[in-house]
């Protein structure tokens, strides 16, 4: 994956396109993000047990914690790692 994490609006855009049944190749062409990176983000959200519709409902901070295990500052750099409480109903 690229050295710099994608912003949450880019990640959510990937999830929206995949939810609309777009192929990873088409998502890559449309977003300009590599297929490897797209697979990585889809795999990360799947590994925490959240489906795409629920992932899209999460706040940017909650999604960032689940995907990167950190939050991002305004300039895109990762902040110190910490955990945010996510309701159990979200993880089902």
Rosetta blueprint (number, residue, H / E / L):
1 X L
2 X L
3 X L
4 X L
5 X L
6 X L
7 X L
8 X H
9 X H
10 X H
11 X H
12 X H
13 X H
14 X H
15 X H
16 X H
17 X H
18 X H
19 X H
20 X L
21 X L
22 X L
23 X L
24 X H
25 X H
26 X H
27 X H
28 X H
29 X H
30 X H
31 X H
32 X L
33 X L
34 X L
35 X H
36 X H
37 X H
38 X H
39 X H
40 X H
41 X H
42 X H
43 X H
44 X H
45 X H
46 X H
47 X H
48 X L
49 X L
50 X L
51 X L
52 X H
53 X H
54 X H
55 X H
56 X H
57 X H
58 X L
59 X L
60 X H
61 X H
62 X H
63 X H
64 X H
65 X H
66 X H
67 X H
68 X H
69 X L
70 X L
71 X L
72 X E
73 X L
74 X L
75 X L
76 X L
77 X L
78 X E
79 X L
80 X L
81 X L
82 X L
83 X L
84 X L
85 X L
86 X L
87 X L
88 X H
89 X H
90 X H
91 X H
92 X L
